[in-house]
């Protein structure tokens, strides 16, 4: 019933025990367990929102990095540092 992964074993054990108690009390209801955490639906609007958010973040990051390197080189030039 259980796979070797412990994260899957506990829900299966609870499912087996719950269904056993339901049968013991002559109930017609049953519990069901799925291996998926959430029902995944394709949402194009959410994908676009995430894509453009990350794209904007990367553009800001890309615009901010070159001046950082340039300022570092200017500071090195001012103090006349040399690499060994």
N, C-alpha and C positions, 0 to 999 in steps of 0.2 A: 504493500500500500504506500509506503513512504519511500521517497528517493533518498539517496545518501546525504543530500543537503539538509541541514537541520531547519532551515527557514521554511521548507515545504512540509516537514514532518508534523509540526505542531498543529497547523490548521487541519490536516488530514485526521490527526488523532481526535481533535475536538469534534470534527464532523462525524466520525465513526461513533464516538461516545454519545453525541447529541441524538443521532438517528437511532441508536440502541435504546436510549431512554424514551424516545418518542414511540418506538415500537412496543416497549415494555408497557406503556400506558395506553396502548391501543389507539394511537393517534394516526390520522392519515397524512399529516403534514411531514415534510422531509426537508432537511437542509442540503444545500448544494454548495460545493466549493469549486472555484475556478483558479487556475494557475496565473491568470493575468491580474495585475493589480488594478488597472483601470480600463474601462472600455475606451479604446483609442479611436477617435474619429478624425477624418481629414478636414482641416479647417484652413482654407486658403487665406482668409483674412488674417488669421493669427500668424501664419507663416510669413506673410508680407510685412506685418508689424514687426516681427522679430528680425527679419532680414534687414529692413531699413533702419531699425534701431542699431543693430550691430554694424551696419555699413556706415552710419553716421559716426558711431564711436570710433571706428577705424580711421575714418577721414580726419577726425580731430586729433587722434593719436599720430597719424602720419604727418599732419601739419605741425605738430609740436616737437617731434623728434629732431629734425634737421637743425633748427636753431640751437637746440641743446648741444649737439655735436660741434656746431660752429663756434659757440661761445666757449666751449672747452678748448678748442684749438686756439682761439684768440688769447685766452688766459695763459695757455702754455707759451705762446709767442711772446707775451708781455714779460713773463718771468724768465724767459730764455731757457726753458727746460729742454733737455735732450733725452732721448731714450738710449739705453745702453745697447 
